[in-house]
Amino acid sequence: MRSRFDGVAPRVVWCVRGWCVLVCVVLLASGFAGAPGGEVDASGQGAGELSVAQVLEKVRGAIGYGKLKRLKRGFVVEEVAKGAAVGESRISTFGAAGEFREDSRPSNNRPLGYDGSFAWQLDRTALPAPMPQRLREKLLIPPWVRGSWWLDARAPFVYAMLPAETDAKRVALLMRVRGGLVGAKIFIARETWLPETLVVEYERGPYTVAFKDYQETHGFRFPHTIVVNYRGSDSEFKVKALREASAADAALFATPALPPDTVFDNTLPAQLQVAQGVAFSASAPGHYYVRPLVDGRDVGWFHFDTGGDGMHIDAKVADELKMPVLGKSMSMGADGRPQEVTIRQGKTLQLGRVTFKNPLYLAMDLSGRNAPPGTRRAGLVGHPLLARVVVEVTGGGKQIALYDPASYKLRRGKWQPLSYIDLTPAVMCRFEGNREGLFQLDTGFTGTVTFYDKYIRDEKLLEGRATKDDTDTGSGGSYKLLTGTIEWFELAGVKFKQPQVGFRVAGLSREGGAGVVGREFLSPFTIVFNYPARRIAFIRS
């Protein structure tokens, strides 16, 4: 057995006023043909006489897109839901380059935003958490269409005509973000050349937005009524006011500051006490563990896991600490099997210099999980804490230090962008054939690199390659794995030649990425994760 995973990824329902979605959806079965401007298929009524580029140009003219683009910062729309209480409204700010922000009035403290590259939503602790790729596309495609960003030459969409759904009254386009996960259809009325319906494919049925009552404001036409239909239920919104965005409005696209729930005592050491768990096998060493104080008590070792979406605590420990139960949830192990857990509220978690107030945990039975010799695992430290600090990880986890992001100075190396796959850190890597992909960096994975199933199919990584069947077994469960050799893999300028790697053909693969990089490839570095600033540095150890 090659490698061991330990992550448990919660399946989360995200809900924003007016836009409620599930993380898991299905893809459209249809394919996409090229980029904007691709020719229409010659079959079907109404098909063949226009290209995609010509359709888009007609829509631009009908909307008055040229005048809309003169609004340098974009525009702000306040709208009211049908049946809403007096004083309730939704504020949507549409940026000039695809930026977006949605708030409610009175504030529900759960805005979402997109600054042009990073999409965030405040979680229940007021942390601006990154949106997973599928969720990001599902939440942003409707405002990108309504706000007309989809018509911009810079917009990252690909289109194809839908001849079977195009007729004398309307033109149908298939659209998605280039390299995206979520498909959508947009229907355009031939009489006006204005979008009339958008259909975004969800797992539980289509999410449909009807655009109505176009009115001209500031020289462009905007739908002043939309009707959202999802799972048989309609929600109607009417525009109350539309104005040009100010500098103050545009500033709201930026990621909000961290919540004031984390304090640092710089008189304490930055370096943490670290222990290693029992080895899984001769070739697979155990995980690395740290020892926090939970609600002021030393309750045992916590797995330190950059691949962990959340914070975990053993249910027995949570009961002993009398942590209140806030609800129930489902977690997904690496084997893809769901597990019911409870959501618990702690008072404090102190780890080194940092004290995290009111942390939330997923509580479950951890008695069978990897732990240091002679001990029982007490919990797991994951994204909710890591997102609030600067983390230095040396040797894949042999040494770990935590710092205050407000005062941290990089002593060596240089910063590069930090991306995310779900709530886990990721960077672009290159490998055999000069392929490139986004790879999760996971201290909870003992191996080299394992490729995700969709990426394997897309890049045809198994064609002509000798592989053998294997089973990956760890705290997150067991699942089938293929192993084989690739010519090379490059991380942060270091090229690993002829590594044995994994090809995940079962179990849980994270969407939006190419695979996961484990401790064998992380060990040559001191890696500095600056989650708040979304940047990372690799320093050769």
N, C-alpha and C positions, 0 to 999 in steps of 0.2 A: 504493500500500500504506500502510495507516494506522499500524500499530503493530508493535513488535517485541518478542517474548518471548525469554527466554534460559533459563528455568528448566528443570531436569531433576529430576523428582520421583521418588524411588525408590519402587518398590512393595515394601512391607515386610511380612514375616510376623511377627506378634506372637504370642508364646507364653508363657502364664502357667500355672503348675502347675494342672492340672485344667481349664483353659479355653484351648484353642488355637484361634486363628481366623486367617483371612486377611482382609486389609483389604477386598478386593473381594467383594461378595455380590450376590445378586439380590433384588429386592423381591417381595413377594407381589402377585399379580395382582389380588386382590380389593380392593374399595374399603372405606372405613371410614365408618360413619354416625354423625356427631356425637360428642358427649362422653358420659361415663358417664351411664346412665339412659335412653339411646336405646331405643326400643321394638323388640321382636323382630319379625322378619318373620313373616308368618302362614303361611308354607309349610314343609313338612317335619315329620316326626314329632318331637314334643316341642317344637316352636316355637309361639309365639303366646300361651302362657299366662303367660309371665314377661317382665318387662323386664330390661334389663341391670342397672339399679339394684337390682332385687329379687334377682337372682342374686348380685350383690356383697354385698348385705346378708346373704343366707343364708350365704355363705362367711365373712363377718366373724363371724357367730354361731357357726359350727362351729369356727373357729380360736380363738375367745376373744379377738378383736381388741381389745376394750375393755381387757382386762387386759394385753395386750402393750403397749398405748399408755401404760400407767402406768410402764413402764420408761423413764424420762426420757432416758437416754443410749443406749438400745438394748440389745443383747445380743451376747455373744461365743460363737462356736461353734468348738470344736476337733474335727476329724474326721480319720479315717485312711482312706487309699485301700487297697482290696483288693490284697494282694500287696506293700504297702509294707514297707520295711525297719524294723526295730525302732527306735523313736524318731522316725520321720518322721511328720509330720502337717501339716495345713493349718489355719490360723487365719483365720476370717472374722468380721469385726466389722460388725454391722448397726446403723446409726444410726437414731435416732428420726425423722429427716426425710429418709430416703433416702440418707444418707451410707453409704459402704462402704469397707472396706479388707480386702485379702487378703494374707496372709503365709504363708510356709512355715517349718517347723521340722525340721531345722536351717535357718537362713536361707539362701536362695539369692540374696539381695541384689537381687531383682527384684519387690518388692511392687507392687501397684497400689492406687489409692485414688480416692475421690470425696468432696469436702468439702461437697457440696450444690450446687455451681455449677461447679467445675473438676475434671475428671478427669485423672489423671496416672498414668504408669507410669515407673519408673526404667529408663533405657536402659542399654546395656552400659558406659557411662562413669559411671553413678550419677546422671545428670541426670534430674530429674523432668520428663519430656517430656509435653506435652499429648496426649491421645488424639484422633485424628480422630473426627468425629461418628459415622460408621457403626461404627467399632470400639468407641467408648464405649457405644453402645446395645447392641451384641452382648455386650459383657462385663458390662453392668450389668443388663440385663433378667432374666437368670436369678436373681441374688441379690435383685433387687427383688421378684420373685415369691416366692422361697423365704422371704425375710424379711418378707413381707406389706406392704411399702411400697406395692405396687400397689393395695392396698385403701384407702389414705389419700385423703381428699377433696382433699388438696393435690397428689397425684401427677399428673404431666403426661401421663396416658394417655388415649387415645380407644379406644372399644370398639364392636364390633358382634356381634350373634348370628350364628352359622353354622348355619342351619337344616338344611343338608344333612348336617352332621356331628353334629347334636344328635339324641339318641334317648331311649329310655326309661331308659337307664342313665347317660347323661352329657350334660352341657351343654357346648357348644363356643363359645368366644368368640374373635373376632379382636381383636388388640390391638397398639398401637404407641404410641410416644412422640408427643405432639402435634407435628406438623411434622417428624416423624422420618423416617429412611431405612429402618429395619429393621422388618419385619413379624414377628408371632409369633401363635401360637394357644395357648390354654390350655384344657384339658379338665378338667371338674369332675364328680366322681362324685355322682349324685343321691342315692345312699343315705346318704352322709356329708356332702355339700356341701363336701368338701375337694378342693383341686387335686390331680390325679393325674398329669398330663402337661403339659409345656410344650414347644412346638416352635418354635424360632427358625430362620428361613430363612437358610441360607448358600448361597453360590454352588455349592459342591461337594456339596450335599445338606443335608437338615435336621439341625440340632443339637437333639437331643431329651433332655429331662431328665425322668425318672420319679421322682415323690415317693412314698416308701413309709415304712411303720413310723412313723406319727404317734404321738407321745407328748406327754403334758401336762407342761410344765415351767414354773414361775413363773406358772401359771394359764392358759397358752395352749398350743396344740398346734402341734408343729413336726415336720417329717419328719426322722426320725433316720437314714434311708438314702436316698440318691439314686443313680440309675444314669444316667450320661451316655452316650448313643450318638451317635457321629459317624463317618460313612463306614464303617459296618459294625463298628466296634470299641466295646466297652463299657468304661466305667470306673466302678467302684462306690466310694462313700464312705460311711462310717458315723460317726455322731457319737460322740465319746469323752467330751465334756463340753460343757455349756451353762450359761452364767452371765450375770448382769446386767452390763452394761458399767460400768466405773468412769470417773472423770474422766480418768485416765491413758489408758484405752482410747480415749475419745472424742477426746483430743488427737491421736491417730494419724491422724485423717482429714486433718489439715492437710498441705499440700504440704511434703515434706522440704526441708531446706536444700540449697543448691548444694554439689556435691562440692568438696573442697579441691584442685582441680587448676588453679586460676586465681589468679594473683598480680598485684598492681598496683604500679607504681612511679610515685607521684604527682609525682616530680621531673621526669618526662618530659612533653612537651606532650600535651594531650588531643586536639588537632586532628591529623588524619592528612594525609599527603601524598596528594593526589587527582589523577588524570588521567582524561581522557575518551577513550573509544574512537572509532574511525573511524565516521563517520555511516553509517547504513544507507541513507539517502536525504536529500534536501534537507529533508524534513519530519520525519525520524526520526533524531535525534542518537544517537550511540553511548552505551554504558553508562559508568558511573563505576567507577574502579579504585583500589585501594589497594595498598600495597607492604609486605607483612609480611616478617619474617625467618623462614624455615622451617628448623628444625633448625640455627639460627644462620647461615643463608646467605640472601643476597638472590637469589631465583630468578626474580623478575619480578613482573608485575602480576596481582592477583587481583580478579576482579569482585566488587563489594560488592553483595549481593543480598538484600533482605529477603524476597523471594519464594523463596529457596533453602532447601529442606528440610535440606540437608546441606552438608558441606564437600567441594569437589572439588579435584583436583590433576591436572595433566597427567601422563599415564603416563610420558612421557620424563623429566620432572623427578623423579617418584617413584623411577624406576629409578636415576637419577644419585645420589639421596640414599640409595640402598639401603634404602628403606622396605620392611619385611617385608609379605608378602601374607597377610592373615588369612582371606581367602575371596573368593568371587565373589557378585555380586548383579546384579539387573536394574534399570536406571534407565529412566524414561519421559520422553521429551522432550515439549515442548508440542504436537508433532504426534501424540502418542499412540503413537509407535512405541517398543518396548522396545529397550534397548541393554545388552549385557553389560559389566560393569565389575568391577574388582577392588577389594577393601577393603584399604586400607593404613593402617599405624600410623606416625604421626610421633612425634618426640621433643618438640619445642616449636614453637609458632607465636607469635611476638611481633608485636603490632600496636599501635603507640603505647605507651600505658601498660601494656597487658595482655599477660601471657604465659600461654598456654594449653598445659598439659602433656598429652602423650600424645594428641593429637587423632587422630581417625579421618577418613579421606578416602575418597571414591569416585574411583578413578583411571581416566582415560579419555583418549583422544586429543582435545586441545583446539586442535589446529593450525588448524581451520577456524572457530573461534569469534571473535566480535568482540573486539578488543583495541586499546590505544592505537596510534597510527600507528607503523609500523616495528617492532612487537614481536609476540611470540606470547604468548597468554594462558597464565599459569602455573597458575591455579586460580580458585576461587570461595570467598568467605566467606559462609556462611549461618547457619542457625539454631543449630548447636551452639556457635558462639562468641557469637552475639548473645544467646543465652539466658542467658549468664553475666555480661552487662554492661548498663550504661545507654548507649544510643546516641542522639546528637543528629544528625539529618539535616536539612540546610538546602538549599533549592532542589532537592529531589529527589535530592540526592547530590553537589552541587557542593562542599559542605562536610560533613565527617563527623568527629565526635568521640566518643571512648569514655571512660567513667567507671566508677569502682568503685560498684556499687549500695549498698554499705554506708555510703558517705559522701555520696552525691549529694543535692544540694538543688535543687529546682526554683526557678529565679529569677523566672520570669514564667509566666503562664498558670495553668491548673488541671488536675489529673489527672481522667481519666475511665477507665472500665474498658477493658482491652485483652482482646479475644477472639482466638481462633485459628481458622483454617481449615487443617486438617492441622497442620503445624508452622510456619505463616506467620501474621504478625500481621493482625488484622482488626478492624473497627469497624462499628457500625451507621450506615447512611447512608439519606437520603431522596431521592426523585426523583419525577419526573412522576406525577401522579395521587395524590400523597401515599403512594406505595408506600414500603415500608421493607425493607431487607435487610442481611445481613452481607456486607461486602466486604473482600477481601484487599487489603493495602497493599503494593505491589510496586515497589521501585526498579529492578527489572529489566524493567519494562514502560514503554515510552516514551510511550504514548498517554494518553487521558483515562480512560475506563472501558469495559470489555468485560463483557457479561453472559454468565453460564454457561447452557448449553443447557437444563438442567432448569428453572431459574428462568424462562427465556424461555417455556417451555411452560406452566409453572404460572401465570404472570402474563399470558400471552397478549400478550407485548410486540410481536410482529410483526403482529398483526391490524390492518389498516388503516394500516400504516406503510410509507412509501416507503423502500425499501432498495436497495442495489446490491451485486453480488457483488464480493468482494475476496479477496486472498490475503495471509495474514500470514506473513512469512518472517523467521526469526531463527536464532540458534544452536540453538534447540530444535527446529528443523524448520519445515516449511511446512504450512499447512492452510487450509481454506476459511473465510471470514469474511464476514458481511454487515455493512454499515455503513449508518447512518442517523442521524437527528437526534431528540433528545428535547427536551421543553420546558425542563427544568431538572434539575440534580443538585446536591445539597447535601452537603458534607463539612465537619464541624466548624464549622457555622454559616456557611460561605461557600457562596453559591449561584452555580453556573455556569449561565448561560442559553444555551439553544439549542446545546448542545455536540454535535458529531458523535461518535458512540460506535460500539462494535462489538457484534455479536451472534454469539457463538461457536456455530456449528452443526456443527463438526467439530473434530478434535483433542482435547486433554485439558482437561476442566473439572473443577475440584476440587469434591468433594461437600460439602454442608452450608453452602454460601454462595450469594450472588446474583451475584457477579462479582468482578472485579479492578480496582482503581484504580491508575492509572499515574502517571508523573512529571508529566504536564501538570497534573493536579489536586493533586499533592503539592507542587509547586514553590512555591506562595505561602506555605508554612509552614516554620518550624523544628519538626520533629516529634521529640518525645522518647519513645523506646521504652524503657520500664522492664520488660523481660521478667520478671525475677525476681519483681517485685511485681505483675505482670499489670495494668499501668496505662500510660496513654499521655497525652501532652499535645500540643496543637496551638497553636503561637505564630505569629501573623501576622508574617511577615518584614518 
